[in-house]
Amino acid sequence: MTHQISIIGLGQIGASIGMALKDKKSSLRRVGFDRDTAVARAAESLGAVDELKSLGQAVKSADIVLLCLPLSEIHDTLQRIGPDLKENAIVMDTAPVKSGMMQWARDLIPTGRTYLGLVPSVTVDALTDQETGLKAARPDLFKRTVMIVDVPPGTPADAEEFAVDFVKMLGAKPMLADIGESDGFMAAAHLLPQLAAASLLDATVDQPGWADGRKMAGRPFVSMTGGIAYYDDPASLKTAVLANPAAVLHPLDMMIASLRGLRDDIQNGDEESVIERLEHAFNIREQWLDERGAANWLSEGGAPVEVPEIGDQVMQMFFGSRIADRTKKKKQ
C-alpha cells in the first residue's frame, strides 16, 4: 500500500528530504508544494517529488505533512491547512526553534492529528557550500548527521517511533529532546551567529568612515556578515529570538562578555592575553570542524536499530499494528 507524504516548501531542506526518500517510492508517494511555482517545477524535475499539487490538495490526501518553511510562514500555513488535515495525519516541521511552533500546533492542528518537530543539521561537506535554496539540495544532505526530534508531551508512542525512524531513513541519527534543550542548542549554534552578523553590520556600515571602509571590506567581512544573508529571513529571525528570549539571552550575554574581555585586553595592551584569546579561538574552531567531520557521536549508544520499511511504519500508525501484521502475513 502506498502512503502520501506532502512536502510543503521545496528549498534546500524540503527538496533534500524528498530526494533522500526517492528509493522509498514503492511505498511512499512524494507530493510537493511551493508557493514559488518555478521552484516547485524545478524540484519536480530534480526528482525531489513525484507530483505537484496546490496547498489544499496536497494536504487533504496526505498521511504525513512536512513543513519545510521559513518560521515566519508557518503560522499562516497551519491556519490554512488545519481544517484540511485528514484524521490521524502526522504533521512535522523543520524550523530551527520550537517554542512558538508548539503553541501554534496546539492552537491550529485539530484533535486527532499529531505534531512533532524536527531540527535538521547538514552533512559536513555542505557547510562550505555557497549555494542556497533548491540549488543546495542534495540527497545525502543529512547523511552522518544528528537530527533533533522534539516530542510534545502527550505524543502517542507510535508517533514518536515513526518520527525517529523517519529521521533514520534520511541517513541521520535521531536525538530526542524537549523544547528547552532544543531551543537552547539552536540559540547558541544557529541564532547567535546571525545576531552577531547583524551587530557587526550595525557597528560598521552606518558609522563614519564606512564610505572609504566599504572599498576595502573583504573575505572576513563577507564571511562574518553572511550569517544574516543566507539563512533565516529577518521576519523568521525576529520570530525565533522573541519566541524564547531566555534561551537567546544567555549565549548573547556570553558573547558580549567575551567581546568586553577582548576589548579590555586590547585597551590595556595585554599582548599575552590577546594572543591567548586568538589562538584559543583558532584552535577550538579547528577542533570543532575535526569533530564535525569525524562524527564520532554517531556511534554513541550502540549500533543503530534496523529501520522498518516506511510502508509498514505508516500502516501501523494509521491502521493499527494488528491490521499491519495481518497485511504482512498476506504478503508472505
N, C-alpha and C positions, 0 to 999 in steps of 0.2 A: 504494500500500500504506500502511495506517495503522499507526503505531507508538505505543506507550504510554509516557507519562511519568507517574509516580506522585509526587505532591507530598505529602510527609509533614509535616504541620504547616501549618495554614491561617490563620495570623495575618497580620500586615501583609505580610511578605516573601513567604510562600508563596502567599497569595491574589493578591498583585500580580503575581507571576510567572505564575500561571495566567491572570489577566486579560490580561497582555501577550501571551500565546500564543494568545489566543482566535481570532485570524484565521488560525491555522495548523490549524484543526480538520479540514481536508480530509486532512491527512497526519499529524496528531498527536491521539491521544485522551488527554485530561487526566483522570487518576483522582486522587481526593483521599482523604486520611485525616487526621483529627484526633481525639485521644482525648476531646476535649470534643465530644460529638455535636451540641450546639446550635450551636457554632461551625462544625462541618462542614456542617450543613444550611444555615446562613446563607451560607457561602461558595458552596455549590452554587446557592443562589437568586440570588446576585450574578453568576453566570456564571463564577466562578473555576475551576470544574471541570465536566467533563461527567457524571461519576458519582462516587459514594462507594462505597468498599469497606472491609472490615476490613483491618488492617495486613498480615496474612499474604497475603490475596488480592490486595491492591494491589501487593505486591512480586513475587509469583510470576510474573505475566504482564508485568512492566514491562521495557521496554528501557532506560529511564532512571529512576533513583530519585533524587529530590531531597529532602534532609533540611533542612527549614526549622524547626529545633527549637532550644530553649534548649540551650546547651552541656551543661548538667547532665543532659539527657535523651538525648544522642546515643549514649553508650557502651552503655547498656542497649538502646536501639533497634537498634543494629548487632548486638548479641548475638542479638536476637530475629529479625532479618531475614536475617542472614548465610546460614543454611542454605537459605533460600528464593530467594535471588538467582539468576536464570537465567544460563546461560552467556553471556558477553560483555556482561552488563549494565554500564552506567556508573552509578556512584554519585557524587553531588556533594552538598556541604553548603554552608550559608551562615553558618556560625559565624564570629564576628569574629576568632578566633585559631586557629592550626592546629597548633601543636606537639603537643598531646595528640591531636588528630584524626588526624594522620598515623600515630601509633603504633597507635591503635585500628583504623584502616583496615588496617594490616599484620596485626594480630592477628585481626581478626574478619571481614574480607571474603575469601571463598575465592579461590583461584587461578583465573584465567580471567575475573575481573571487574576493572574498572578504577575507581580512586578519583581524583577531582580535587576541589580545594577552590575555592569562590567566596567572595569577600568583597565584598558589595554596598555601595554608598553610595546615598543617595536624592537626588532632584531638589531643587534649592534651595527650591522652593515648599513642599516638605514639611517643611523644617527647623523651621518655627514651628508646625506642626500640633499642636494639643493632644490630638488623638485618638491612641489606641494600639490595637494588635492589629488585628483584622479591620476595625474601624471606620476605620482609617487606610489601608486597602488602596486602591490606585488603579492603573489600567493603565499610567499614564505615570510610575510611581514611579522608574524607572531611566533615563528619557529624559535625555540630555545629562549623564550621569554617567560616572564611571570605576568599573569593577568589576575587582577583582584576581582573577586566575586563578592559583592555587597548583598547580604541577605537580610531583608527586613524582618523584624520579629513577627512570629506567627506564620512565616512562609512554610507551606507544606514540604515535607521531607523529600518527596519525589521531585518537586520543582527545583529544590536545591541540588539534588543529584543530577538533574538534567542540565542545569547551568554549569556544574562542574565538568560534566562530560562534554558539553558543548565547547568549553574552553580547550579541553584536551584535543578535540577534533581540529582545532585551529593550529595545533602544534605548541600551545603554551601550557605552562604549569599553573593550575588554579591556586589562588591564595585567598582563603576565606577571611573576611574582615568585617568589623562593624563600621558604621558610618564615621564615628570619631577617629578610628585608626586610619581608615582610608583617606579621609579628608586631611588628616594630619600629614600623611605621607605626601599627598599631592600638593599641599600648601607649600612645602619646602622644595619639592622636586620639580613642580610644574608651574605654580603661580608665582613664586618668589622671583625666578629668573625674568619673567615678563614684567613684574613690577620694577625690578632693578633696571631693565631696559627703558621703561617709561621715565624713571627718575634720572637716568643718565641723559636722555634727550631733553628733559625739562631743565637740567642743570647746564646744558651747553647751547642748544640751538637758539634759545630765547635770550641768551646773555650777550652783553657787549663783547665784541671781538670775534663773534661767530662768522661775520661777513668774510673775514680772512681765514678763520679756522676751518670753515667748510671746504676750502680749497685743498686742505691737507689731510682731512679725515680719511683714514684708510681702513685696512682689514680689521684691526682691533675694534674700531668704531662700528663697522658693519656687522662683525660677529656679535658684539655685545648688544647692539640695538635690534638685531634680528629677532630677539625674543618677543618683541611687541608687533612684529610684522608678519610672522609666518604661522602662528599657532591660533590662539583664541582671538576672535574679533573683539573690539573694545566693549561691545554690549555684553558678550558672553563673559569676558574677564571681569567686568563690573559685577555681574550677577554672581559669579563664582566667589569673589573675595568678600562680598557682602552676605552671602548665604551662611557663612560660618566664620565671623570675624575672629573669634578666639583662636581658631586653627591657623589663621593667617598672621595674626599679630605677633605670636611668639617667634617664628622664623624671621619676620620683618624686624623685630627688636634685636634679634641676634645679629643680623646683618648690619644694622645701624651701629650697634656696639662695636662690631669689628672695624667698620669704617672709622669710627671715632678713635679707636685704638691706633689704627694705622696713621690717621691724621696727626695724633699727638706725637707719635714716634718721628714723623717727618718734621713736625714743628720743632721738636727737641733735637733734631739732627742725630737721632739714635741709630747709627749705621748698623749696629749689630741686630737690633730688633727689627729694623726694616728688612734686612736680608733674610732674617729668620722667618718672618711672615711670608715673604715672597717665595722662598724656597719650599716652605711647608705647603703653600697653596699649589705650587707646581707639582710637587711630589704626590700629594694626595689626589690630584686630578689624574695623574698617570696611574696611580694605584686603582682608582675607581674604574678607569677605562679598561685596565687589565682584568679586573674582576668582572666587569660587564661582559667582556668578550669570552672569558672562561665560563661564566655562568655556572659555577660550581654549586650554587644553591638549587639547581635543578635536581640534584641527586639527594638533597636533604629529605628525610622522611621515607627513605627506601625507594624501591623500584616503582615506577608508575603502574597504576592499575590498568588492566586491559579495558579499552573503551568499547562499549556496545555499539552496534550499528545504530545510527540515528533513527532509523525506521522503528526499531524495537523500543528505543527510548521514548519516542513520541507516542507510540502505540500504548505504552504503559501510562503515560501522562494523561491521554485523552480517553482511553477506553478501559483502563484498569489492568492490573497485572494478570488476572486470570484469563481475560479475553486475549491478551497478548500471548500468554503461554499456549492457549489453545490454537491460536493462529500459527505460532511457530511449529506446533506439532503437526498441523495440516501440511505445512511446507515440507516437513521431514518425510 
